[in-house]
Amino acid sequence: MSEMVSPCPLCFPENEHILWNNRTCRVVLVNEPHYAGFCRVIWQAHVREMTDLAPADRLYLMQVVFSVEQVMRAHLQPEKINLASLGNQAPHLHWHVIARFSDDAHFPDPIWAAPKRMGMKREVNGEQLRISLIHNLKEAGLFD
């Protein structure tokens, strides 16, 4: 009996809050109430690793990640930004861009660690993030 393989959740997303997308990648605002502004930058094609991309595509993807980081820093003024590319659960190339605060539930540990305290819930204006991100991407010559 063959094992049923489920479709990639990043190739076939449901209910994504897309801040920006083009033919190569998209930026989504993750619904994570204790981590306001948590974004994922997702490569559109099903690729597993950064080194599967051509060098120019790697650079492009990282420039988008850095643009997201810059916008999050300006809007949220976090203690730290965490960048992570794991892909163990979904082996599809994507980057997590996570604003961290000293009073969040896990700080200074990764958000996937056991919580240390009750975290502060923060709100983020997704529309303001989207507008700033588009502006930032245009300035960087990444918008198409």
Secondary structure in CASP SS format (residue, H / E / C, confidence):
PFRMAT SS
TARGET T0000
AUTHOR 0000-0000-0000
METHOD secondary structure of the structure
MODEL  1
M C 1.00
S C 1.00
E C 1.00
M C 1.00
V C 1.00
S C 1.00
P C 1.00
C C 1.00
P C 1.00
L C 1.00
C C 1.00
F C 1.00
P C 1.00
E C 1.00
N C 1.00
E C 1.00
H E 1.00
I E 1.00
L E 1.00
W E 1.00
N E 1.00
N C 1.00
R C 1.00
T C 1.00
C E 1.00
R E 1.00
V E 1.00
V E 1.00
L E 1.00
V C 1.00
N C 1.00
E C 1.00
P C 1.00
H C 1.00
Y C 1.00
A C 1.00
G C 1.00
F C 1.00
C E 1.00
R E 1.00
V E 1.00
I E 1.00
W E 1.00
Q C 1.00
A C 1.00
H C 1.00
V C 1.00
R C 1.00
E C 1.00
M H 1.00
T H 1.00
D H 1.00
L C 1.00
A C 1.00
P H 1.00
A H 1.00
D H 1.00
R H 1.00
L H 1.00
Y H 1.00
L H 1.00
M H 1.00
Q H 1.00
V H 1.00
V H 1.00
F H 1.00
S H 1.00
V H 1.00
E H 1.00
Q H 1.00
V H 1.00
M H 1.00
R H 1.00
A H 1.00
H H 1.00
L H 1.00
Q C 1.00
P C 1.00
E C 1.00
K E 1.00
I E 1.00
N E 1.00
L E 1.00
A E 1.00
S C 1.00
L C 1.00
G C 1.00
N C 1.00
Q C 1.00
A C 1.00
P C 1.00
H C 1.00
L C 1.00
H E 1.00
W E 1.00
H E 1.00
V E 1.00
I E 1.00
A E 1.00
R E 1.00
F C 1.00
S C 1.00
D C 1.00
D C 1.00
A C 1.00
H C 1.00
F C 1.00
P C 1.00
D C 1.00
P C 1.00
I C 1.00
W C 1.00
A C 1.00
A C 1.00
P C 1.00
K C 1.00
R C 1.00
M C 1.00
G C 1.00
M C 1.00
K C 1.00
R C 1.00
E C 1.00
V C 1.00
N C 1.00
G H 1.00
E H 1.00
Q H 1.00
L H 1.00
R H 1.00
I H 1.00
S H 1.00
L H 1.00
I H 1.00
H H 1.00
N H 1.00
L H 1.00
K H 1.00
E H 1.00
A C 1.00
G C 1.00
L C 1.00
F C 1.00
D C 1.00
END
